[in-house]
Amino acid sequence: MIATILIGFTVILMLLHLYYFFTNQQHKESYIHTSLFTKLFIIMTVVTFGFALIYYLLAFNNDTLRLNDETGRRAGENFWDYLYFSGVTMLSIGYGDLVPMGYARFFAVVQAALRLLLPSAYFVKAFDEMGRHEKEGQGNRSDKKGEEN
């Protein structure tokens, strides 16, 4: 009971901090783009679910996941196991408790590559927009402070 309350409190606290981060006036003048961040989050979530579905569908024909222990038993009894593996792969955690087999190995490598490329593309886009703002004469806050003196 106490653990459930503490978990709920922690989740609420994290959500409040995220809300504060994106609504704080000081951050609105920076080059953090809420819309780009939201798009990145949604894209990465959809990619994670998409790869989980691919792993799940591959399991109809062959073993897709195995436990990384002495038994080497087949893993992936339900969709949640594949979603877990996809999430661990997407976040580059790689606990090693589940090992992809067959074609799933190829898709795991592709998913890991996308995990690296998507945030990179996000930052390139953000820096591109920052450069356009500076070219248009808007500059950044440190430039404006220098003009006021």
C-alpha positions in Angstrom: 0.0 0.0 0.0 2.7 2.5 1.0 4.8 1.5 -2.1 1.8 2.2 -4.4 1.4 5.6 -2.8 5.1 6.5 -3.1 5.1 5.3 -6.8 2.1 7.5 -7.5 3.7 10.4 -5.7 6.9 10.0 -7.7 5.1 9.8 -11.0 3.2 13.0 -10.2 6.4 14.7 -9.1 8.2 13.8 -12.4 5.2 15.0 -14.5 5.1 18.3 -12.6 8.9 18.8 -13.2 8.4 18.1 -16.9 5.5 20.5 -17.0 7.6 23.2 -15.3 10.6 22.5 -17.6 8.5 23.2 -20.7 6.4 26.1 -19.3 9.1 28.0 -17.4 9.6 31.5 -18.9 13.4 31.1 -18.8 13.3 28.1 -21.1 10.9 29.7 -23.6 13.7 32.0 -24.6 16.1 29.1 -25.3 16.2 26.9 -28.4 14.3 24.0 -26.8 11.4 23.2 -29.2 8.5 21.6 -27.4 7.0 20.6 -30.7 10.2 18.9 -31.9 10.6 17.1 -28.6 7.0 15.9 -28.7 7.4 14.7 -32.3 10.6 12.8 -31.3 8.9 11.2 -28.3 5.9 10.1 -30.4 8.0 8.8 -33.2 10.3 6.8 -30.9 7.2 5.4 -29.1 5.6 4.4 -32.4 8.9 2.8 -33.6 9.1 0.9 -30.3 5.6 -0.5 -30.6 6.1 -1.2 -34.3 9.2 -3.3 -33.7 7.5 -5.1 -30.9 4.8 -6.0 -33.4 7.4 -7.2 -35.9 9.0 -9.4 -33.2 5.6 -10.7 -32.2 4.6 -11.6 -35.8 8.0 -13.2 -36.5 7.3 -15.5 -33.5 4.4 -17.1 -35.3 6.9 -18.8 -37.7 10.1 -19.2 -35.6 11.6 -18.7 -32.2 12.2 -15.0 -31.9 13.4 -14.5 -28.4 15.3 -16.8 -26.0 16.2 -16.4 -22.4 19.8 -15.8 -21.8 20.3 -18.4 -19.1 21.5 -22.0 -18.9 18.2 -23.4 -20.2 17.9 -21.2 -23.3 14.2 -21.5 -23.1 12.0 -19.8 -25.7 10.8 -16.4 -24.4 8.0 -14.2 -25.7 4.8 -15.7 -24.4 2.8 -12.6 -25.1 3.0 -9.2 -26.7 4.3 -7.6 -23.5 7.5 -9.6 -23.7 8.2 -8.3 -27.2 7.3 -4.8 -26.2 9.7 -5.1 -23.3 12.5 -6.4 -25.6 11.7 -3.6 -28.1 11.8 -1.0 -25.3 15.1 -2.2 -23.9 16.6 -2.2 -27.4 15.2 1.2 -28.3 16.6 2.7 -25.1 20.0 1.0 -25.6 19.7 -0.5 -22.1 20.5 -4.1 -23.3 19.9 -6.0 -20.1 20.8 -9.2 -21.9 18.0 -11.2 -20.3 16.4 -11.8 -23.7 18.3 -12.7 -26.8 16.9 -12.2 -30.4 17.0 -15.3 -32.7 16.8 -15.6 -36.4 15.5 -12.6 -38.4 14.8 -10.8 -35.1 18.5 -10.2 -34.8 18.5 -8.2 -38.0 15.5 -6.1 -36.9 17.1 -5.5 -33.5 20.2 -4.0 -35.2 18.0 -1.9 -37.4 16.0 -0.7 -34.3 19.2 0.1 -32.4 20.4 2.1 -35.4 17.2 4.1 -35.5 17.5 4.8 -31.8 20.8 6.5 -32.6 19.7 8.3 -35.7 16.3 9.7 -34.6 17.7 11.9 -31.7 20.6 12.9 -33.9 18.1 14.1 -36.6 16.2 16.0 -33.8 19.3 17.9 -32.7 20.3 18.7 -36.3 16.8 20.1 -36.9 17.0 22.1 -33.7 20.4 23.5 -34.5 19.3 24.3 -38.0 16.4 26.3 -36.7 18.7 28.1 -34.2 21.0 29.1 -37.1 18.0 30.4 -39.0 16.9 32.6 -36.1 20.4 34.0 -35.7 20.6 34.8 -39.5 17.3 36.6 -39.3 18.8 38.9 -36.6 17.0 37.5 -33.7 20.2 36.0 -32.2 20.3 34.4 -28.8 20.0 35.8 -25.3 23.7 36.4 -24.8 23.8 38.5 -28.0 20.9 40.6 -26.8 22.5 41.2 -23.4 25.6 42.5 -25.2 23.5 45.0 -27.2 21.8 46.4 -24.1 25.1 47.4 -22.5 
